[in-house]
Amino acid sequence: MRFRDDPLLWAGWLYAHDGLTQNQIAKAMGVSRATVNNYISEARARGIVNLTMETSRLSEFMIAEALVERFQLSDCIVLPSVREGRSLPERLGETGARVLERLIRPGDAIGMSWGRTMLALAASVGPTRLADLSVVQVTGGSGGEAEFSPEVCVARLATALGARSVNISAPALVSSPEIRDVLMREPLLKTQFDCARRLDKIVFGISSSRLGATIHRSGLFGRDDLADPSLQRAVAVVAGRFIDDRGIPVHGRVDERTIGLTLDEIARVRFRIAVAGGPEKTTAILAALRGRHANVLITDADTGHAVLQAEGVPESLGALRGSRRTQVQGGNRVKTKKLINDPANIIEEMLAGMIKAHPNHLRQLEHSPRSVVAVDGPRAGKVGIVVGGGSGHEPTFVGYVGKGLADACPIGNVFASPPPDPILECTKAVNNGAGVLYVYGNYAGDVMNFDMAAEMAAMEDIEVRTVLSTDDVASAPPDQKEKRRGVAGNFFIFKVTGAAADKMMSLDECERIARKANERTFTVGVALAPCSLPQTLRHNFEIGPGEMEIGMGIHGEPGVAREPLRSADDVTDDILERIFTEMDAPAGSKVAVLVNSLGSTPLMELYVVNRRVAERLERKGISVHATWVGTYCSSLEMAGMSITLIHLDDELTELLDHPCDCAMFRAG
């Protein structure tokens, strides 16, 4: 059929394939532009023209939009994350300079803190013709030799802008609160602080308070000062002031001896521009945003994504990164269907239904409903096992809480880490004098929040150890195993670790067994179709009708290969070859097998896959001790499956066979 026989198809081809404008199409077809517009609209509505949008170009924008909405920011700029070229502070500083240039007006007083990023910002600012500008130091000076001291940063920005420089003629930290009070009454300092309290804009970096962070090299604070007990709760430094993980100022001897604007004074500045990024600053940036200390944020995509994940925002944004495409049919993104009520309440309603279904296995802590504890499990002298992660993977994680398995599970939002508070409450609920072991997947948000909870537990004299599951073979090469994700292999790792604790083994032994199980567990998955989040009812990535992706993560993270869909045996062989390459299991070895549905792949297909797994293992002379087939670690309704093998020895076999009883699984 010729295109001219169907004007909708003809117009659609010229528009979507040849890239002509509507005016050009009108000329080619000999019709009006309005007629072309109608043709194209009708072609979309009928599905003749299917548009695709390269969402990798939108990921930074979407992260920025999510940060603005979550933290009530006035604006947010998110840079693409790159691994080569200029350093992140240089890139952030240059972007901060462009933002500042856009915002400043004649007569402005601009406050500035210190740090490498601030120095890069000052170096990137172009000359301006604006009159009557002032650049004001907002903290006292540094006694050290850091090249990014407050005095240097302020002087360089003032020079670049042709502005007046207003410095604070006192150190950032003095020896006593009394000396601070005396200095603050000095006329010179009073005049300088009067300028500082009339700022129109302030730009600052955000430093972590952890060892090795910029604050330790700044010269503003000495080693003894930073070891002060009052700073134990501190996770971040904003313009010389310490804050805790909720963004609340940390008061104490150090704060009382500090010369600089207070956070309350900074909060009165109309434009509070924070410029910071990097994985080591995720906790600090999150704290500053929670405390509303900034209303404009400039960061990078990896950091912005990690902040959102740690805050409990669904990780749908993660699926938009890389080369994913979002499919559009008839001009509208495909909308999915779910049996839900209000998406904002879906986790609470799920938990309510789960507790009603399994009252003999699970209970919620009354004061922390996102903390689920085993009815029969925690007991005196027993190591407490806490697992956890985002929702949407059921029965992982909460489904494995019960006798002989996990003792408790904090619940996160869909595809998002649980916050530190429910993790801590779970820790306290299962602490029975023998210590607590955290076992969870290796994801940035989970690591940050579980680490924070562990630090909080240590303040209450609870010993906590951590083992990260890293069974996803496809997520990183063999020489970077520590970067791999934890996926369906959690099933085996939880099982043997829970058994060790149930047998009253020590914390050292439970940790050893968890690490051993993780080292001997291997998973590879294949995705056939996307899932959709309850909040969006939109596919969070796109796979063509004849495509599959080997190694895709359970949140939609990119795999190792996008390929044409092949037969079940071919796909199974591909997965097993990747596992056999890493699993040192000669003939005569013994394994357990998990063939897992990612959500919508039915048992019929899983058993077809398991048949091939058994054949391949038999031919290699490897015996199968036990097999599980079904949905054990899902990704909402994603179509696809994963195969997990755990290479058993006598110790792991005994623990795998140990009786357990939880909501979703029983053995022995």
C-alpha positions as CSV (number, residue, x, y, z in Angstrom):
1,M,0.0,0.0,0.0
2,R,1.3,3.4,-0.9
3,F,1.3,6.1,1.9
4,R,-0.8,8.4,-0.3
5,D,-3.7,5.9,0.0
6,D,-3.9,6.6,3.7
7,P,-3.4,10.3,4.6
8,L,-3.0,9.5,8.4
9,L,-0.2,7.0,7.7
10,W,1.4,9.4,5.2
11,A,1.3,12.4,7.6
12,G,2.5,10.2,10.4
13,W,5.5,8.9,8.4
14,L,6.6,12.4,7.3
15,Y,6.2,13.6,10.9
16,A,7.7,10.8,12.9
17,H,10.2,9.2,10.5
18,D,11.3,12.0,8.2
19,G,11.1,14.7,10.9
20,L,9.3,17.3,8.8
21,T,7.5,20.2,10.4
22,Q,3.7,20.5,10.0
23,N,4.2,23.3,7.5
24,Q,6.6,21.1,5.4
25,I,4.1,18.2,5.6
26,A,1.3,20.5,4.5
27,K,3.3,21.5,1.4
28,A,4.2,17.9,0.6
29,M,0.7,16.7,0.9
30,G,-1.0,19.7,-0.7
31,V,-3.2,20.4,2.3
32,S,-3.5,23.0,5.0
33,R,-1.4,23.0,8.2
34,A,-4.6,22.7,10.2
35,T,-5.5,19.5,8.3
36,V,-2.0,18.1,8.9
37,N,-2.4,18.8,12.6
38,N,-5.7,16.9,12.6
39,Y,-4.1,14.0,10.7
40,I,-1.2,13.7,13.2
41,S,-3.6,13.9,16.2
42,E,-5.8,11.2,14.7
43,A,-2.7,9.1,13.9
44,R,-1.6,9.3,17.6
45,A,-5.1,8.5,18.9
46,R,-5.3,5.4,16.7
47,G,-1.8,4.3,17.7
48,I,-0.6,4.6,14.1
49,V,2.2,6.9,15.4
50,N,3.9,5.8,18.6
51,L,6.3,8.3,20.0
52,T,9.2,7.5,22.3
53,M,10.9,10.0,24.6
54,E,14.5,9.6,25.6
55,T,14.0,9.8,29.4
56,S,17.7,9.7,30.2
57,R,17.7,13.3,29.2
58,L,14.9,13.9,31.7
59,S,16.3,12.1,34.7
60,E,18.1,15.1,36.1
61,F,15.1,17.2,35.6
62,M,12.8,14.7,37.3
63,I,15.2,14.3,40.3
64,A,15.2,18.1,40.6
65,E,11.5,18.2,40.5
66,A,11.2,15.5,43.1
67,L,13.6,17.3,45.4
68,V,11.7,20.6,45.0
69,E,8.5,18.9,45.9
70,R,9.8,16.8,48.8
71,F,11.7,19.6,50.5
72,Q,9.7,22.6,49.5
73,L,12.6,24.2,47.6
74,S,12.3,27.3,45.5
75,D,14.5,25.8,42.9
76,C,16.9,22.9,42.3
77,I,19.6,22.3,39.7
78,V,20.8,18.7,39.2
79,L,23.9,18.1,37.2
80,P,24.4,14.8,35.2
81,S,26.7,12.5,37.1
82,V,29.9,11.8,35.2
83,R,33.0,9.7,36.1
84,E,35.7,11.5,34.1
85,G,36.9,15.0,33.5
86,R,36.7,17.8,36.0
87,S,36.1,17.1,39.7
88,L,32.6,17.3,41.1
89,P,33.4,20.4,43.3
90,E,34.6,22.2,40.1
91,R,31.4,21.3,38.2
92,L,29.2,22.2,41.0
93,G,31.0,25.4,41.6
94,E,30.7,26.4,38.0
95,T,26.9,25.7,38.1
96,G,26.6,27.6,41.3
97,A,28.4,30.6,39.7
98,R,25.9,30.6,36.8
99,V,22.9,30.5,39.2
100,L,24.4,33.3,41.4
101,E,25.1,35.4,38.3
102,R,21.4,35.0,37.3
103,L,20.1,36.0,40.8
104,I,22.2,38.9,41.9
105,R,20.9,42.4,41.6
106,P,22.5,45.9,42.1
107,G,23.0,46.7,45.7
108,D,22.9,43.0,46.9
109,A,24.7,41.8,49.9
110,I,25.8,38.2,49.3
111,G,26.8,35.9,52.1
112,M,29.4,33.2,51.5
113,S,30.7,30.3,53.6
114,W,33.9,28.3,52.8
115,G,35.0,25.0,51.2
116,R,36.4,23.6,48.0
117,T,33.1,24.0,46.2
118,M,32.8,27.6,47.3
119,L,36.3,28.3,46.1
120,A,35.4,26.7,42.7
121,L,32.3,28.8,42.6
122,A,34.2,32.1,43.2
123,A,36.7,31.1,40.5
124,S,33.9,30.5,38.0
125,V,32.0,33.8,38.5
126,G,32.4,36.1,35.5
127,P,32.9,39.9,35.8
128,T,29.7,41.9,36.4
129,R,28.7,45.5,35.8
130,L,26.2,45.5,38.7
131,A,26.8,48.4,41.2
132,D,27.0,48.4,45.0
133,L,27.5,44.7,45.6
134,S,28.9,43.3,48.9
135,V,30.3,39.9,49.6
136,V,30.0,39.1,53.3
137,Q,31.8,36.4,55.4
138,V,29.2,34.6,57.5
139,T,31.6,32.7,59.8
140,G,34.6,33.7,61.7
141,G,38.0,33.1,60.2
142,S,40.3,30.0,60.0
143,G,43.4,29.5,61.9
144,G,44.6,26.8,59.5
145,E,46.2,26.8,56.1
146,A,43.4,25.5,54.0
147,E,43.2,27.1,50.6
148,F,39.4,27.3,50.9
149,S,39.3,29.3,54.1
150,P,36.3,31.7,54.6
151,E,38.6,34.7,54.0
152,V,40.0,33.4,50.7
153,C,36.5,32.4,49.4
154,V,35.0,35.7,50.2
155,A,37.9,37.7,48.8
156,R,37.9,35.8,45.5
157,L,34.2,36.2,45.0
158,A,34.3,39.9,45.8
159,T,37.2,40.4,43.4
160,A,35.3,38.5,40.6
161,L,32.2,40.6,41.1
162,G,34.0,43.8,41.7
163,A,32.2,44.0,45.0
164,R,33.1,45.2,48.5
165,S,34.5,42.5,50.8
166,V,33.2,42.4,54.4
167,N,35.2,40.0,56.6
168,I,34.6,38.8,60.1
169,S,37.5,40.0,62.2
170,A,37.5,37.1,64.6
171,P,38.2,33.3,64.6
172,A,35.3,30.9,63.9
173,L,35.9,29.2,67.2
174,V,37.2,30.8,70.4
175,S,38.2,29.2,73.7
176,S,35.1,29.9,75.8
177,P,31.5,31.2,75.5
178,E,32.5,34.2,77.6
179,I,35.2,35.3,75.2
180,R,32.7,34.9,72.3
181,D,30.2,37.2,74.1
182,V,32.9,39.8,74.7
183,L,34.1,39.8,71.1
184,M,30.5,40.0,69.8
185,R,30.1,43.3,71.7
186,E,33.1,44.8,70.0
187,P,32.0,47.7,67.8
188,L,33.9,46.4,64.7
189,L,32.3,43.0,65.0
190,K,28.9,44.5,65.6
191,T,29.2,46.5,62.4
192,Q,30.4,43.4,60.4
193,F,27.5,41.3,61.8
194,D,25.0,44.0,61.1
195,C,26.0,43.6,57.4
196,A,25.8,39.9,57.7
197,R,22.3,40.0,59.1
198,R,21.1,42.1,56.1
199,L,22.0,39.6,53.4
200,D,19.9,39.3,50.3
201,K,21.4,36.0,49.2
202,I,23.7,33.4,50.9
203,V,25.6,30.6,49.2
204,F,27.2,27.8,51.1
205,G,28.5,24.3,50.9
206,I,27.4,21.4,53.1
207,S,30.1,19.4,54.9
208,S,29.7,16.0,56.5
209,S,30.9,15.8,60.1
210,R,32.4,12.4,59.7
211,L,36.1,11.7,60.0
212,G,38.0,12.8,56.8
213,A,35.3,15.3,55.8
214,T,36.2,18.9,54.8
215,I,35.4,20.2,58.3
216,H,38.4,18.3,59.6
217,R,40.8,20.0,57.1
218,S,39.3,23.5,57.3
219,G,41.2,24.8,60.2
220,L,38.0,26.3,61.7
221,F,37.8,23.6,64.4
222,G,40.5,21.6,66.2
223,R,40.6,17.9,66.7
224,D,39.6,18.2,70.4
225,D,36.7,20.5,69.4
226,L,35.3,18.0,66.9
227,A,35.6,15.2,69.6
228,D,33.3,17.2,71.9
229,P,30.5,15.0,73.3
230,S,27.9,17.6,72.3
231,L,28.7,16.8,68.6
232,Q,28.0,13.0,68.8
233,R,24.6,13.6,67.2
234,A,26.0,15.9,64.4
235,V,26.0,14.6,60.9
236,A,26.5,17.9,58.9
237,V,27.9,21.4,59.1
238,V,26.1,24.3,57.5
239,A,28.0,27.6,57.5
240,G,30.0,26.5,60.6
241,R,26.9,25.3,62.5
242,F,26.4,21.6,63.3
243,I,23.1,19.8,62.7
244,D,21.7,16.3,63.4
245,D,20.2,14.0,60.9
246,R,16.8,15.8,61.2
247,G,18.4,19.1,60.5
248,I,18.0,20.3,64.1
249,P,20.9,22.5,65.4
250,V,23.2,20.8,67.7
251,H,23.7,23.1,70.7
252,G,26.5,22.7,73.3
253,R,29.9,23.9,74.2
254,V,31.1,24.1,70.5
255,D,28.1,26.0,69.3
256,E,28.4,28.4,72.3
257,R,32.0,29.2,71.3
258,T,31.3,29.7,67.6
259,I,31.4,33.1,66.0
260,G,29.2,33.4,62.9
261,L,25.6,33.7,61.8
262,T,23.3,31.3,63.6
263,L,21.0,29.0,61.6
264,D,18.0,31.1,62.7
265,E,19.7,34.2,61.2
266,I,20.5,32.3,58.0
267,A,16.9,31.2,57.7
268,R,15.8,34.8,57.4
269,V,17.8,35.2,54.1
270,R,15.5,35.1,51.1
271,F,17.8,33.0,48.8
272,R,19.7,30.3,50.6
273,I,21.7,28.5,48.0
274,A,23.4,25.2,49.0
275,V,25.9,23.8,46.5
276,A,27.1,20.3,47.4
277,G,27.3,16.8,46.1
278,G,29.1,13.4,46.2
279,P,28.2,10.1,47.9
280,E,30.0,11.0,51.1
281,K,27.7,14.0,51.6
282,T,24.3,12.3,51.0
283,T,23.5,12.2,54.8
284,A,24.7,15.7,55.3
285,I,22.7,17.1,52.4
286,L,19.6,15.2,53.5
287,A,19.9,16.7,57.0
288,A,20.3,20.2,55.7
289,L,17.2,19.8,53.5
290,R,15.1,18.3,56.3
291,G,16.0,21.3,58.4
292,R,15.0,23.7,55.6
293,H,18.4,25.4,55.8
294,A,18.4,25.8,52.0
295,N,15.7,26.7,49.6
296,V,17.9,26.4,46.4
297,L,19.9,23.3,45.9
298,I,22.6,22.6,43.4
299,T,23.8,18.9,43.3
300,D,24.5,16.0,41.0
301,A,22.2,13.3,39.8
302,D,23.7,10.4,41.9
303,T,23.6,12.4,45.1
304,G,20.1,13.8,44.4
305,H,18.8,10.3,43.7
306,A,20.5,8.9,46.9
307,V,18.9,11.7,49.0
308,L,15.5,10.9,47.6
309,Q,15.9,7.2,48.2
310,A,17.1,7.8,51.8
311,E,14.1,10.0,52.4
312,G,11.7,7.3,51.3
313,V,10.8,8.8,48.0
314,P,10.0,5.9,45.5
315,E,13.0,4.9,43.5
316,S,11.1,5.2,40.2
317,L,13.6,7.9,39.2
318,G,16.4,5.3,39.2
319,A,14.7,3.5,36.4
320,L,14.8,6.6,34.2
321,R,18.6,6.7,34.2
322,G,20.8,5.3,31.5
323,S,19.2,4.6,28.1
324,R,15.6,3.8,29.2
325,R,12.8,4.9,26.9
326,T,9.3,5.7,28.1
327,Q,6.7,4.4,25.6
328,V,3.9,6.7,24.4
329,Q,0.9,5.4,22.6
330,G,-1.7,7.6,21.1
331,G,0.1,10.6,22.4
332,N,-0.3,9.6,26.1
333,R,1.9,7.5,28.3
334,V,0.4,4.1,28.9
335,K,-1.5,4.0,32.2
336,T,-1.6,0.7,34.2
337,K,-4.3,-0.7,36.5
338,K,-3.9,-1.6,40.1
339,L,-6.3,-2.6,42.9
340,I,-5.4,0.2,45.3
341,N,-7.1,3.0,47.2
342,D,-5.1,6.1,48.0
343,P,-1.4,5.5,46.9
344,A,-0.3,7.6,49.8
345,N,-1.7,5.0,52.2
346,I,-0.8,1.8,50.3
347,I,2.0,0.7,52.7
348,E,-0.1,1.1,55.8
349,E,-3.0,-0.7,54.2
350,M,-0.8,-3.5,53.0
351,L,0.7,-3.9,56.5
352,A,-2.8,-3.9,58.1
353,G,-3.9,-6.7,55.7
354,M,-0.7,-8.6,56.3
355,I,-1.0,-8.5,60.1
356,K,-4.6,-9.6,59.9
357,A,-3.6,-12.5,57.7
358,H,-0.6,-13.6,59.8
359,P,-1.3,-12.6,63.5
360,N,0.6,-15.6,64.7
361,H,3.7,-14.6,62.9
362,L,3.8,-10.8,62.8
363,R,3.1,-7.8,65.0
364,Q,3.6,-4.1,64.5
365,L,5.2,-2.0,67.2
366,E,2.5,0.3,68.6
367,H,4.7,3.4,68.6
368,S,6.3,2.6,65.3
369,P,3.9,0.9,62.9
370,R,6.5,0.6,60.1
371,S,8.5,-1.7,62.4
372,V,7.3,-5.3,62.1
373,V,8.6,-7.9,64.7
374,A,8.2,-11.6,64.9
375,V,5.7,-12.9,67.4
376,D,7.8,-16.0,68.0
377,G,11.5,-15.4,67.5
378,P,13.3,-12.8,69.7
379,R,14.2,-14.3,73.1
380,A,16.8,-13.8,75.9
381,G,20.4,-14.5,74.9
382,K,19.6,-14.8,71.1
383,V,21.2,-12.6,68.4
384,G,18.6,-10.4,66.9
385,I,18.3,-10.5,63.1
386,V,17.0,-7.4,61.4
387,V,16.4,-7.4,57.6
388,G,14.7,-4.7,55.6
389,G,14.4,-2.6,52.5
390,G,11.8,-1.0,50.3
391,S,8.3,-2.3,49.7
392,G,7.2,-3.7,46.4
393,H,9.4,-6.8,46.7
394,E,7.0,-8.9,48.7
395,P,7.5,-11.4,50.2
396,T,11.0,-9.9,50.6
397,F,11.6,-8.5,53.2
398,V,8.8,-8.5,55.7
399,G,7.5,-11.9,54.6
400,Y,10.6,-13.5,56.1
401,V,10.0,-12.4,59.6
402,G,9.3,-15.3,61.9
403,K,10.8,-18.1,64.0
404,G,14.1,-19.3,62.7
405,L,14.4,-16.5,60.2
406,A,14.4,-12.7,60.7
407,D,13.3,-11.2,64.0
408,A,12.2,-7.8,62.7
409,C,11.9,-5.8,59.5
410,P,11.6,-2.0,59.1
411,I,9.4,-1.1,56.2
412,G,10.3,1.5,53.5
413,N,8.1,3.1,50.8
414,V,7.9,1.4,47.4
415,F,11.4,0.8,46.2
416,A,12.8,3.1,48.9
417,S,14.9,2.5,52.0
418,P,13.3,2.5,55.4
419,P,14.2,5.6,57.4
420,P,16.6,5.3,60.4
421,D,13.8,5.6,63.0
422,P,11.9,2.4,62.3
423,I,15.3,0.6,61.9
424,L,16.3,1.7,65.3
425,E,13.0,0.7,66.8
426,C,13.3,-2.8,65.3
427,T,16.9,-3.0,66.7
428,K,15.7,-2.2,70.2
429,A,12.8,-4.6,70.0
430,V,15.0,-7.6,69.1
431,N,18.0,-6.7,71.4
432,N,18.2,-9.4,74.0
433,G,21.8,-9.0,75.2
434,A,23.6,-10.9,72.4
435,G,23.8,-8.2,69.9
436,V,21.9,-7.5,66.6
437,L,22.9,-8.3,63.1
438,Y,21.6,-6.3,60.1
439,V,21.3,-8.2,56.8
440,Y,20.1,-6.3,53.8
441,G,20.8,-5.5,50.1
442,N,23.7,-3.3,49.0
443,Y,21.8,-0.1,48.0
444,A,23.1,3.4,48.8
445,G,19.9,4.5,50.6
446,D,19.7,1.3,52.7
447,V,23.4,1.5,53.6
448,M,23.1,5.1,54.7
449,N,20.0,4.7,56.8
450,F,21.0,1.4,58.4
451,D,24.4,2.8,59.2
452,M,22.7,5.8,60.8
453,A,20.5,3.5,62.9
454,A,23.5,1.5,63.9
455,E,25.2,4.6,65.2
456,M,22.1,5.6,67.1
457,A,21.9,2.0,68.6
458,A,25.5,2.3,69.7
459,M,24.6,5.3,71.7
460,E,22.1,3.1,73.6
461,D,24.9,0.4,74.1
462,I,23.5,-2.0,71.6
463,E,26.1,-3.8,69.6
464,V,25.2,-4.0,65.9
465,R,27.0,-5.7,63.0
466,T,26.1,-5.5,59.3
467,V,26.3,-7.9,56.4
468,L,25.4,-6.6,52.9
469,S,24.0,-9.0,50.4
470,T,25.7,-8.8,47.0
471,D,24.4,-11.8,45.1
472,D,23.5,-10.0,41.8
473,V,26.2,-11.3,39.5
474,A,25.2,-9.0,36.7
475,S,25.4,-5.7,38.6
476,A,29.2,-5.4,38.8
477,P,32.3,-7.2,37.4
478,P,34.1,-9.9,39.5
479,D,36.8,-7.4,40.6
480,Q,34.1,-5.1,42.1
481,K,32.0,-7.6,43.9
482,E,31.6,-5.2,46.8
483,K,29.5,-3.0,44.5
484,R,27.0,-5.6,43.6
485,R,23.3,-5.4,44.5
486,G,21.4,-7.8,46.8
487,V,18.4,-9.4,45.1
488,A,16.6,-12.8,45.3
489,G,19.6,-14.4,46.9
490,N,18.5,-12.7,50.1
491,F,16.2,-15.7,50.5
492,F,19.1,-18.1,51.1
493,I,21.2,-15.6,53.1
494,F,18.3,-14.8,55.4
495,K,17.4,-18.5,55.8
496,V,20.8,-19.7,57.0
497,T,21.6,-16.6,59.1
498,G,18.2,-16.8,60.8
499,A,18.9,-20.5,61.5
500,A,22.3,-19.7,63.1
501,A,20.7,-17.2,65.4
502,D,17.8,-19.6,66.2
503,K,20.5,-22.2,67.2
504,M,21.8,-19.6,69.7
505,M,25.1,-19.0,68.0
506,S,27.1,-15.9,68.9
507,L,27.0,-12.6,67.1
508,D,30.5,-13.4,65.6
509,E,29.2,-16.8,64.3
510,C,26.0,-15.3,62.9
511,E,28.0,-12.6,61.1
512,R,30.5,-15.2,59.8
513,I,27.7,-17.4,58.4
514,A,25.9,-14.5,56.8
515,R,29.1,-13.5,55.0
516,K,29.8,-17.1,54.0
517,A,26.3,-17.5,52.6
518,N,26.6,-14.3,50.7
519,E,29.9,-15.2,49.1
520,R,28.4,-18.6,48.0
521,T,25.1,-17.2,46.6
522,F,24.8,-16.1,42.9
523,T,21.8,-14.6,41.1
524,V,21.1,-13.4,37.6
525,G,17.7,-12.2,36.4
526,V,15.9,-11.4,33.2
527,A,13.2,-8.8,32.7
528,L,10.5,-9.1,30.0
529,A,8.2,-6.2,30.8
530,P,8.2,-3.3,33.2
531,C,6.4,-2.6,36.4
532,S,4.6,0.5,37.5
533,L,4.5,2.4,40.8
534,P,1.3,2.9,42.7
535,Q,2.0,6.7,42.8
536,T,2.3,7.0,39.0
537,L,0.5,4.1,37.4
538,R,3.1,4.4,34.6
539,H,5.7,2.0,33.4
540,N,9.0,3.0,34.9
541,F,11.0,1.8,31.9
542,E,10.3,0.3,28.5
543,I,11.2,-3.0,26.9
544,G,10.1,-3.6,23.3
545,P,7.6,-6.4,22.6
546,G,10.4,-8.7,21.2
547,E,13.1,-7.7,23.7
548,M,14.4,-8.8,27.1
549,E,17.1,-7.5,29.4
550,I,19.6,-9.7,31.1
551,G,20.6,-8.7,34.6
552,M,18.1,-5.9,35.2
553,G,17.8,-4.9,38.9
554,I,14.7,-5.3,40.9
555,H,14.0,-1.5,40.8
556,G,14.5,-1.4,37.0
557,E,18.3,-0.7,37.2
558,P,20.0,-1.4,33.8
559,G,21.2,-4.9,33.1
560,V,24.2,-6.1,31.1
561,A,22.5,-6.7,27.8
562,R,19.3,-5.8,25.9
563,E,18.6,-8.6,23.5
564,P,15.9,-10.2,21.4
565,L,13.6,-12.5,23.4
566,R,14.7,-16.1,23.1
567,S,13.4,-19.5,24.2
568,A,13.2,-20.4,27.9
569,D,16.1,-22.9,27.5
570,D,18.4,-20.3,25.8
571,V,17.7,-17.7,28.4
572,T,18.2,-20.2,31.2
573,D,21.5,-21.3,29.7
574,D,22.7,-17.7,29.4
575,I,21.9,-17.0,33.0
576,L,23.6,-20.3,34.2
577,E,26.7,-19.6,32.2
578,R,27.1,-16.3,34.0
579,I,26.7,-18.0,37.3
580,F,28.9,-21.0,36.5
581,T,31.7,-18.6,35.5
582,E,31.8,-17.3,39.1
583,M,30.6,-20.2,41.2
584,D,33.6,-22.5,41.9
585,A,31.5,-25.7,42.1
586,P,33.2,-28.8,40.6
587,A,31.5,-32.1,39.9
588,G,30.3,-33.6,43.1
589,S,29.3,-30.2,44.6
590,K,25.8,-29.6,46.1
591,V,23.6,-26.6,45.6
592,A,20.1,-25.3,46.4
593,V,18.1,-23.6,43.7
594,L,15.7,-20.7,43.6
595,V,13.7,-20.0,40.5
596,N,12.0,-16.7,41.3
597,S,9.2,-14.7,39.6
598,L,9.7,-11.0,39.5
599,G,6.0,-10.5,39.9
600,S,3.8,-11.5,36.9
601,T,5.7,-14.5,35.4
602,P,3.5,-17.5,36.2
603,L,4.5,-20.8,37.7
604,M,4.0,-22.6,34.4
605,E,7.0,-20.7,32.9
606,L,9.1,-20.9,36.1
607,Y,8.8,-24.7,36.1
608,V,9.9,-24.8,32.4
609,V,13.0,-22.8,33.5
610,N,13.6,-25.1,36.5
611,R,13.5,-28.1,34.3
612,R,16.4,-26.7,32.3
613,V,18.3,-25.7,35.5
614,A,18.0,-29.3,36.8
615,E,19.3,-30.7,33.4
616,R,22.3,-28.4,33.3
617,L,23.3,-29.1,36.9
618,E,22.9,-32.8,36.4
619,R,25.2,-32.7,33.3
620,K,27.8,-30.8,35.4
621,G,27.7,-33.5,38.1
622,I,26.3,-31.0,40.7
623,S,23.5,-32.4,42.9
624,V,20.5,-30.3,43.9
625,H,19.8,-30.5,47.6
626,A,16.6,-28.4,47.5
627,T,14.6,-26.3,45.1
628,W,12.1,-23.5,45.5
629,V,10.0,-22.2,42.6
630,G,7.7,-19.2,42.9
631,T,7.6,-15.6,43.9
632,Y,10.2,-15.0,46.6
633,C,11.6,-11.5,45.6
634,S,9.3,-9.5,43.3
635,S,9.5,-6.1,41.6
636,L,5.8,-5.3,41.8
637,E,4.2,-6.7,38.6
638,M,7.4,-6.9,36.5
639,A,7.5,-9.7,34.1
640,G,10.6,-11.8,34.3
641,M,12.4,-14.2,36.5
642,S,15.7,-14.8,38.3
643,I,17.8,-17.9,39.0
644,T,19.7,-18.2,42.3
645,L,22.2,-20.9,43.3
646,I,23.8,-21.2,46.7
647,H,26.8,-23.5,46.8
648,L,26.3,-25.6,49.9
649,D,28.7,-27.2,52.3
650,D,27.8,-29.3,55.3
651,E,27.4,-26.3,57.6
652,L,25.2,-24.4,55.2
653,T,23.1,-27.5,54.4
654,E,22.3,-28.1,58.0
655,L,21.3,-24.4,58.5
656,L,19.2,-24.4,55.3
657,D,17.3,-27.5,56.6
658,H,16.8,-26.0,60.1
659,P,13.1,-25.5,60.8
660,C,11.6,-22.1,60.3
661,D,8.1,-20.6,60.3
662,C,7.3,-17.2,58.9
663,A,4.3,-15.6,57.1
664,M,5.5,-16.6,53.6
665,F,7.6,-19.7,54.1
666,R,8.0,-22.7,56.2
667,A,10.6,-25.5,56.4
668,G,11.4,-28.4,58.6
